[in-house]
Amino acid sequence: MNGFVIFPILATAGGPSMAIPGPYWLFTVLHWLTFSLHLIAMNILFGGVLLLLMFRSKTVREQLLPAMTKFFPTVMATTITLGVAPLLFLQVIYGRVFYAASIISGWNWFVLIPVVIVVYYLLYMVSMSKSMSTATSVKLLILAAIGFVYISFTFTMISDLAEKPEIWAGLYQSSPAGASFNPEFGETIFRWLHTIVGALAVAGIFTQLLSLYHSKLKGNDEIMKLGGRMFMHGVIIGSVFGLIYLFTLETAIIKNFLASPGLHALITGIVLNIVALILNFRAAKIEQPHMKIWTSAVMVFAGVFCMVVARHSLRLVFLKGHFDPSKLPTDPQWSIFALFLLLFTAGLVALYWMLRKFYMARSQTG
């Protein structure tokens, strides 16, 4: 009986919907911005964990590990907080396809909550314990990394599944209980790998900033070079995985994407990353690299923004013929929207103030 009740919901993704409380273009731009902010925080967190686990040098173990892990609980909270707004914008515009994919893969979605809680506690344990050995810290970080792998892959899989309405019926019929995975594994895995390796690049920039400003890492050339290498490898390898992902798509999808504005966003993002690489490479050869490091960091954020825009265009290509968000009816609620902008801006200011106070306190106490 449940199958006959829910199947029409999955099959009518293109049907009538409730009016959205504002122009489609405005919600789209806000989604791009807030999702980019979320990705930066997430990349610092997950990429930072991976970076600490990948390198076993004495410097990393004795200096970078305690310095970086102190930030992890704060960055985790920041990542979750900054993830609320883009998720809401996604639900407003693409709710019908996102919810359908979540129903089909429901159990994978439900497991996310306990995994996030466990990972949060693991990061707190590593950060707050003053007597924990390095070996124990590393083991806990390995468990946290496994949790992050599950979280990131599940989000990628469900996001990818939401763009393929044509396969929902078969998946639901094969597993009405909601235990399905996206069968397009090749697409999902390379899309996910592109994201993960990109996180290493952002974490590399963050590591360099630590070497510039942290009281116990300031002036440490080895940490600076480590961050630079991680940034370079992350950008290059991440770009390779991104290209492989594109070539796993059907020819018609690629052709339509190349004819969309997403191509311009993709090229702009690539150019920004190349310039950031050049600036970062030159920064390692001068005594005062602050400006070049910060400039490359800004370009990385702009590059992430461009990639978000490109991915948005690719989503529209996938959904063409199934769902056109630009045709959604609108019923603007400007007073509520103004309140949102006010609270969102105040939240960003408060977040900046808290991070600054936290960072200064940690720098002074080591």
N, C-alpha and C positions, 0 to 999 in steps of 0.2 A: 504493500500500500504506500509506504513512504516513497518508493521509487516513482510511482505514478504522480505523487503530489509534488515532488521537488523537481522532476525532470522538466516540466514545462518552464520552470524558472530558469533552468540552465539553457533551455533552448530558445528563450526569447530575449537574448541580450540586446537585440536591436529594437525592442518594443518601446512603448511610451514610458516616460519617466517623470519624476517630480522636477519642478523648476529649480534651478540652482540660484543661490542668493546673490549673484553678481555676474558680470560678464565673463565668458569663458576665457578670454585672453588674459584677464587680470588674475584669475585663479591659476592659470598656467604659469605666468611669470612668477607669482608668489611660490608656486610649487618648485620651480627651478631654483629660486634663491634659497628657500628653506631646506630643500633637499641637498643642495651643495654644502650648506653649513653643516648639516648632519653628517654628510660623507666625510668632511674634513675631520670632524671630531672622531668619528668611527675609525677612520684610517690611522689617526694618531694612536688610538687605543689598540686596535688589532695589530697594526703594523709594528707598534712598539713592542708588543708581546712577542711577535715573531722575530723581531730584530734581536731581542735579548736571548731568545732560544737558539738562534742561528750561530751566534758568535760566542766562543768559549775562551777568549783571551783573558788574561789576568785583569786588564784594564776594564773590560766590560763587566766581568764578574764582581770586581771589588769597588768600582766607582759608578759606572753607568747604571747597573741594576738597582742599587738602593736609591739612586737619584731619580730614576725614571718611574719606578714602581710607586713612589710617593704621590705621583700625579694620577695614577690609574683610577682610583675610586672617583676622583673629581671629574676626570675625563669621561668615565662611564656614565656618571650622572648627567654630564653635559650632552653626551651622545643620545641618551634616552630623551632628555628634555627637547633637544633640537629635532628629534625624530617625530614628535607629536604633530607639529604643524604640517609637514609634507604628507604624513599619513592621512590627516584629515582632508587635505586638498585632493589627494588621490581618491579617497572615498567619495568625495562630493562629485567629482567628474567621472571617474572610472569605477564607481562602486559596483555597478552591475557585473562587470567582468571580473573585478577583483574579488568580490564576494563569491561568485560562482567558482573561481579557481580555489578559493579558500575552503569551500564546501567539499569539493572533490578531493582535496588534500588536507582535510580537516585535522586529522590526528597529528600530522607533521606540524601544523600551526599551533595546536594546543600544547605540544611539548615545548614550544619556544619559551613560554612563561616560566616554568620551573628551571629551564636551562639558564635563562637570563638571571634568575635569582641566585642560582648556585655560582655562576661566574662572578656575579657582584660580590658575594661573600668571599670567594677565593681571592679576588683582588684586594679586598679589605684586609684579609689575613696576611697577605704578603706585605701590604703597605704599613700596617699598624704594628706588627710584631717587631720588637727590638732585639729579641733573642733568637729569632729563627735563623737557621744556618742557610748558607747559599744553596746547598744541595736541595734542601726542603723547599726553598723559594722557587727554584727551577721546576721541581716536580709539580708544585701547585700552579705555576704558570703554564705548564704543559697541559694540565687538566683544563685551565681556563681557555687555552688555545683550541682545544678540542671542542669546547662549548661554542667558541666563536665560529669555528668551522661549520658547526651544525646551524647556528643562527644565520650566518651569512648565506650558506648554501640554500637553506629553506626559503629565505626571502627571495633569492635569485630564482629558485625553481618556481615558486608561486607567481612571481612577477612575470616570468616567461610563459607559464601556463595560462595566465590571464589574457595573453595576446593570441591565443589559439582556440577560439570558440569551436572550431570545426572538430576538435578531438574530445570535447567535454563529454558528449553523449557516450562514447565508447568507454571512457575511463569510469564514468559514474556507473554504468551498467556492470562493468567488471568488478567494481568495489563500491557498492552503495554506502558502506560504512565510513567512507572518507579516508581511505588509506592509500590512495593512488599517488604515484610519482609522475613527474613529467617524462613521457617516453622519449622526448627529443633531447636525449642525454648529451649528445655532442655539442649542441648549441648551448645548453645550460652550463656544462662544465667549463667551456672556454669563456663564456660570459663571466662566470664566477671567478675563474683564474685571473682574468683581466682586472677584476675588481681587487682581488687579494694582493696581487703583485703591485698594483697601484697604491695600495695601503702602505707597502714597504717604502715607496718613494716619498710619500707624505711623512712617514715616521722618520725617514732620513733627514728631511728638512728640520723636523722638530728636534732631532738629536743635535743638529748643528746649532740651533738656537740655544739649547741647553749648554753647549760648550762655550757659547758667547756670554751667557748671563748667570748660570748657576754658580754659586760660590765655590763649590768643590770641583767643578768641571771647567771653570773659566780658564781659557788659555791652553786647554789640553788639545794638542794638535792631533793626537791619535783618535780622540772622540770626534773631532771635526772631520777628519779624513774618513772615518768609519761612516758618519752620516752622509758624506758626499758620495761615497761608493754605493751605499744603499740607495740613495736617491737616483744615481745614474742607472744602476742595474734595474731598479723598479720601473723607471720610465721606459727604458729600452725593452725589457722583457714584457712589461705590461702592454706596450704597443704591439709587440709581436702577437701576444695572445688576443688582443683586440682585432687584429687583422685576420687571424685564424678564425675567430668567431664570425666575422663577416663572411668569410668564405664557406662556412658551414651552412649558411642560409641558402634558400632556394634562389635560383637565378632571377626569377621574377621579383622577389623581395629586394634583392640587391639592386636590380635595375631601377625599381621605383624609389629606393632610398637615394640612389645617386642623382635622381632627378628632383629630390626634395631639398628644402632648406637645411636639412640635417647634414648634407655634404659640406656646406660652408662652415657650419659649426664644428664639424669634425676636423676640417683642415685648419681652422683657426686654433682649435685646441692643440693640434699637433705642432703648429708653429710656436705657440706659447711655451710648450714643453721643451722644444728645441732651444729657444732663447734662454729659458730657465736653466737648462743644462749647461749652456755656454757660460752664463753668468756664474753659476755655481762652480764650474771648473776653474774659472779665473779667480774666484774668491779664495780658493785654497792656496794661491800663490802670493797673496798680499797680507800685510800685517793687520790691517783694519778691514775685515771682510763684511762688516755689519750691513752696509747698504746693499751690497750685491746679494747677500743671503736673504735679506728682507724682500728685495725686489724679486728674486726667484721664487720666494714663498708666495708673494702676491700673484705672480704669473701662474703658479701651480693652482691656486684657488680659481683664477680666471679660466685655466685649462679644465679644471673639474666642472665648472659651470658650463663651459662649451660642450663637454662630453654629456652632461645631463640634457642639454638642449638637443644634441644629436640623438641620444637614446629616445627622447620624446618623439622625435620625427620618425624613428624606426618603429616605435609603438604604433603610431598612426598608420604606417604602411602595413603592418601586420593586421590591424583591425579594419582596414579598408574593406567595405562591403558588408561588414558586420556591425560596426558602430562608429558613428561620426559625432564626437563630443562638441564640435562647433555648432551643431544643430540643436543642442539641448535648449529647452525653453528657459528663460531667465526671469527672475522676480527679485530685482535688486533690493537689498536691505542695507542701505548705506550707513545707517546709524550703528548697526551691529558691526559692520565692517570697520568703521572708524574706531570703535571700541577695541576691536581686534588689533588694528595697527598700533593703537596707543599702548595696549598691554604687551604686544610683541616687542615694540621698540623699548619699552621700559624693562622687559625681561632681558633683552640683549645687553642693555646698559648695566643692569644688576649682575648679569653673568660676567661681564667684563670686569666689574668692580670686585666681585668675589674671587675670580681667577687671579686678578692682580694682587689682592690682599694675600691670597693663599700662596702665590708664587713668591712674593716678597718675604713672607714669614718663613717659608721653606728655605729660601736662599740664605737668610740670616742665621737660621739654626742648622743649616747643612742637611 
